[in-house]
Amino acid sequence: MWRNFGNYFLRQGVDEVYDQNSIIDAFPEAKETLSYWGIADEYAFKLAEKLLIESDSPLFISILSMTNYPPYQIPQTYIPKNLTPSLLKEKYGNNDKERYNTLATYQYTCNALGEFFDNLTKGSLQDRIILAATGDHHVRSLREDMPKEIFSSNSVPFLIYLPESLKKHLPICFEENRIGSHKDIMPTLFSASLSEAEYWTVGGRNMLALQDEPQYAFAVTPWAWADNSGVIDLAGENDIKYLWKDERYVSMENIVYATAEEKQKIKDYQKLLHWQINYLVQSGKNT
């Protein structure tokens, strides 16, 4: 299995790992969609839906799709809709064919995910299921307008579905522009699905809490640190901080420098990340 995930996940406490062979066993027609990265997304979602419907106890499923990667191939049965690759001429790719293949693949993966969400949120499980989706990294090979797009160029979406029957009993506040990153995903899901459970988190918080926690309201990558005050460039050597222009872009006019307190917080957080990884590896603990 790719990156030895089969063994890795089992060491992390996962009960069962399904790969493309498992999916083909359940849906033999999936073999016809086999490409460089594996089989089409729709069959992974079909297996997940099948497992959820058949389960008689709470079930957590994590799905990793590799479809939206070069060489960008979609199933022959999928007909892309209304693509205009020339619109990305200044942002991506060397020619319209390359841009078309990329857009078609992205459209297919989004459509497969959307159909999966629709099937579950309109079916028999709609009141008993929580769904979430995100990307593991930003779109690579884009021509960025830097530093204006220092934040948006590193961003990924985070989608979450909570049934109405559950939301009625949860203290929830959705603010579209709350800043967060992957560290916040599981705490958000735990808050919606577990009752007062204790768990480890490294700076994560419930992004749907009635009152946000300012000390944890930040997003971080190896290249940038963002909070409500602006974005600090971690790739450079000058600790430049760009203040917000709007919810996506930073201002080119208001450039300051990170304070000593901000730099220390970033340094401490990076140390914490390394410490917790080493602790878990050395102690043999599962997360």
HELIX and SHEET records of a PDB file:
HELIX    1   1 TRP A    2  ASN A    4  5                                   3    
HELIX    2   2 PHE A    5  ARG A   11  1                                   7    
HELIX    3   3 GLN A   20  ALA A   26  1                                   7    
HELIX    4   4 PRO A   28  THR A   33  5                                   6    
HELIX    5   5 ASP A   41  GLU A   54  1                                  14    
HELIX    6   6 PRO A   85  LEU A   88  5                                   4    
HELIX    7   7 ASP A   96  THR A  121  1                                  26    
HELIX    8   8 SER A  152  ASN A  154  5                                   3    
HELIX    9   9 GLU A  164  LYS A  167  1                                   4    
HELIX   10  10 HIS A  182  ASP A  184  5                                   3    
HELIX   11  11 ILE A  185  SER A  193  1                                   9    
HELIX   12  12 PRO A  214  TYR A  216  5                                   3    
HELIX   13  13 ALA A  260  SER A  283  1                                  24    
SHEET    1   A 2 LEU A 131  THR A 134  0                                        
SHEET    2   A 2 PHE A 158  TYR A 161 -1                                        
SHEET    1   B 5 PHE A 218  VAL A 220  0                                        
SHEET    2   B 5 ALA A 224  ASP A 227 -1                                        
SHEET    3   B 5 GLY A 230  ASP A 233 -1                                        
SHEET    4   B 5 ILE A 240  TRP A 244 -1                                        
SHEET    5   B 5 VAL A 250  TYR A 257 -1                                        
END                                                                             
